[in-house]
Structure formats: structure tokens, C-alpha cells
Amino acid sequence: MRDSGDGLRDLYQEVIFDHNRNPRNFHVMEDASDHANGFNHLCGDQLTVFVKVADGVVQDVSFIGHGCAISKASASLMTEAVRGMPVDEVEALFENIHAMLTEAHPDCDLGKLEALSGVREFPSRVKCATLAWHTLHNAITHAGDMAVTE
């Protein structure tokens, strides 16, 4: 008999595989209000996140780049999650994602982003999962530096 945790783990893995194979919002945004580049020195993931912010709200977000399945899936899931969110809520979500991956699970519903929780079992992959989030942070705060996961 399978543990119900196995079924949830399988579902999360399928979400990661799906977003890696068919990344959402994977394109250059020509009318972005800002963008930022990110690089994970550990495994070579590179991406650019484009964002259109108006009146303190993320109106649109996309990304391009290459990297491992977790990096690409995390970026894809992120773009779906933050579209339409106020910038301060995006920053709070980033903190909750980071906590889920490195500490304890936050007391909030993260929806599909929960699929990333399995990465916590593989500390070397946490940087893959957080790269897009660090890069988005740099884009919405107009930080000029390359986002890195060091």
C-alpha cells in the first residue's frame, strides 16, 4: 500500500515536469518596465526575468533562459503566481517561498508553488529553485546587479 505522501510527492513531481517541458510565460517581453538577469554559479542556470509594473502591481511577467528542470519550472510557476499581485505581496511571497525551501513551511497556502517544497530535501537544488525569485526581486526593485544565488 502506498503512503498518501507518495501520491502528493508524485503530483508535485508531475507539476515540476510539466512546467519544465512546457514553461509558461517563456518569452521576451518587449514592453517590460524592467528586467533583470540571474545566474546560478553552482549548475550554470541563466535567466532573464521581464516585468511590467504599473501602479505598484505586477501587470505582466515573463522569462527566458536555460537551466535545470527545477530552475525552469520554478520560473514558470513564479510567473503564473505573481501576475496581478501588488509588489509588496510579491516580496512577501518570495520570503514565504524561501522559508519553505530552507527552513520550515510557512503558515500560508502557496497553491501550485507547493510543488517546489520537495527541493528542500536536496539542499544543493535550493539555489536552482530560488534563482528566478531573486531575479524577479532585482527586476521589481530596480537593482542593477546580476541576481546570484550565492
N, C-alpha and C positions, 0 to 999 in steps of 0.2 A: 504494500500500500504506500502511495506517495504522500509525503508531507505536504500540507497546503502551502507551506513556504516555498516548496519546489515549484508549484504552479505559478505562484506570484513571481518567482525568480525567472521562470520561463517566459512569462508575459513581459517582464521588464527587458529581458534579452531580445525578445522579438521587437519591442519598441526601438531599442538601440539599433538592431539590424535594419529595420525599416527606414529609420531616419538616416542611416549611413548610406544605404542603397539609393534612397530617394530623398535627398535632403530638400527640405522646404526652404524657400526664400534664398536659393543659391544663385545669386546673380549680382552684377554690379548695379548699384542704384545711381543713375545719372544725376538725379536731383537731390542727392543727400545733403543735409545741412552740415554733416560732419562724418568723418570716418577715422578709423584707427587700425593700425597693423599689430598683429600679435605673433609671437614666436615662442615655441616650447623647445628650449635647447636640449632637453632630455631625449626627445624622439623625433625632432625635426618638424613638428606640426607648424604650419604657417597659415595665417588667415588675415583677411581684412574684413572688418565689420563696418557697414554703412548704416547710418541712422538719419532719419528725418524727424526732428523735434520741433514742435510748434506749441506755443503757449504752455510749456512745461510738460508736454505729453509726447510720448514716442508714437508718432503717426505711422511710421514705417521703419522696417529694419531688414537688412539682408546681409549676406556674407559670401565671400569667395575664398578659395584656398585649397590646401591639401593637407592631409594628415591621417592619423589612425581613425578607426571606426568610432571610438569614443569621442574624440575631438570633433569630428564632423557631426555626429549625432547630437552632441551637446549643443553645438552652434545652431543646428536645425531646430531642436526643441526650444532653445532660448528665443529664437526669432518668433516662434509661434506664441510663446508665453508673454513676451513683453510688448507686443504690438498693442497700442491703445492704452498703455499704462502711463500714469504720471511718473516722471523721472525719479521722484523720491521713493515711489513704490518699487521701481526697478532696482534702485540701490538696496532697499530692504530685502528684496527677493534675492539679490546677489549674496547678501550676508547669510540668508537662510540656506541657500544652496551650498555655500562654502561651509557652513556649520554642519549640514547633512553629510558632506563628504569628508570632513576632517574631525568632527567632534561627536556631538550627539544630535539625533534628529530633532529639528525644531518643532515646536508645538503649532504647526500650521499645515494646511493641506497644500501640497505642492503639485497636485494633479499628475500629469504625464511626466513632469520633471522627476518624480519619484523613481523613474526608471534608472536614473543616474546613481541611485543610492548603493547599488551593488559595487560600484567603483571603490567604495570605502574599504572593501576587503583587499584591495590592491593599491597600497599607498603610492607606488610609482606611477599609477594611472590617474591620480587625483589631478595632477597638473594638466593632463590631457582634457579632463572634464571641465576644468575651470578656465582654460585659456580664452575661450570665446567670451566668457563673463568678464574677465579682466579687460579684454579688448573693448567690449561694449562700454564698460566703465570709462575707459580712456576716451572713447568717442563722445559720450554724453557729457563728460566733464571738460572736454577740450584739452585733455592732457596730450602734449605733443610727443611724449616719449613712446617708444615701442612697448607694448604690453608684453611682459615676460612672466613666466611662472616661477621664477627663482625667488 
